[in-house]
Amino acid sequence: MNMNNEPYPVFRHKKALQPCGDDSLVLGVEQAVYNVNLPALMSFRRTSESICFVCEGKEYYFHASQVRNLDVVMREQKKKNITVTLILLNSPFLFGSMQEKKLLDICIHPDFSWEDPGAFISAFPYYTEGRSYYRAFVEFLAERYAGTNPDLSCVRGMIVSNEINSQYVWGNAGEKTPEEYVQEYEKILRLTAEAARKYFRNMRVYVSLDHLFNISLDSTLPLRYYQGRRVLELLNEYAKREGDFDWSVAYHCYPENLYYPDFYNDRSADFYFSTPRITFKNIEMLPAFLHQDRFLFHGKPRHIILSEQGFHAEEDGFIEDQGAAAYALAYKKIEALPDIDMFMCHSYTDNEKEFGLHLGIRRAGKDGKPGKPRKIYYCMKAMGTEEEIFWVSWARDFIGNTLFDRLLSPVIHKEDRADESQEFGTGKTDITEGNG
């Protein structure tokens, strides 16, 4: 086994997008995020077409056709010098799952809510045979796409599952207390770090959270939906109990309401640790929260990536303008936060399966190809170039000089708010769509 000892890359800027062909060069993108689903890649049985991989002395089988498809994507990113962070998923039905029953019986969490159509993705199991399959999955991806292969080695991070504070939808392990859920998740996250770092010493592993910080998606269902803050506190507690390790945070700081891109008007995002949500408006609160001594790892703060968020657009010029102005302000806020390494714009083109949201920087073309660029496309392209000054000035005028400047350099409070009399409700009516 050849260990890749390269340092984690340093980027000129923080722009990120899904793999998007030559547009990545046009837009100046240096980072990408990509979904990989275990039941789409692995198989229980060996065939003449299988790729065999040995992990801890046992053979595991991968679909050669699916691996070749993944190779094409990773080879293209490598050629363009784009660093990839993988999202590791375990969906029995979606994301290209082969729906192989014997594999699903092993790899899907034993408490997965099969009967619930809203349970899109399963948690990864730790206490069953599925753990060994998951380890093989991680090691295979790390060896092939993060190791020393000069044509394919571009993966430098792994996000484990999706939005686990809303686990019943995006990382389902049935009904569990947050303590029960995070205790198992911490073990899976630790396993991921150990397995991946056999091949790339500086692999970053991330816990995935949506924008609900001190509220949950539905407070009446506390065994299904948790507060993001509580998840971070429990993860940190359990990690330190077992011997702390280097874990990072993949956050989704969508606007308060995903259908309205004007995050600068969000009412449930304030500048205290007790904030109901962390959106672009108060994104400064996440690194501030993680800068507390109890969260530091060897005296240094946890890394943060913003791995999934975007701005909805309607077919009218005003809301499209809102999205472009929001991107410019968000970019400048994030640029000033050294703990945040990535600002992913989700997504490249509109996805018809995302609950009517139009999050693409391009419209979806009728022929399956990328359609017409939206204004946000040109704004994104300009960031980090000489054209940036024009777009920032335009966004400042559009949003309003006073509000823009105040949010660019907000006053933050590293404490809970003393007066919590004003409530903004739960996140029950929000849509917190996952990647893909």
Buried (B, 14 or more C-beta within 10 A) or exposed (E): EEEBEEEBBEBEBBBBBBBBEEBBEEBBBBBBBBBBBBBBBBBBEEEEEBBEBEBEEEEBBBBBEBBEBBBEBBBBBBEBEBBBBBBBBBBBBBBBBBEBEEBBEBBBBBBBBBEEEEBBBBBBBBEBEBBBBBBBBBBBBBBBBBBBBEEBBBBBBBBBBBBBBBBBBBBBBBBBEBEBBBBBBBBBBBBBBBBBBBBBBBBBBBBBBBBBBBBBBBEEEEBBBBBBBBBBBBBBBBBEEEEEBBBBBBBBBBBBBBBBBBBBBBEBBBBBBBBBBBBBBBBBBBBBBBBEEEBBBEEEBBBBBBBBBBBBBEEEEEBBBBBBBBBBBBBBBBBEBEBBBBBBBBBBBBBEEBEEBBBBBBBBEEEEEBBEBBBBBBBBBBBBEEEBEBBBEBBBEBBEEEEBEEBEEBEBBEEEBEEEEEEBEBBEEBBBBBBB
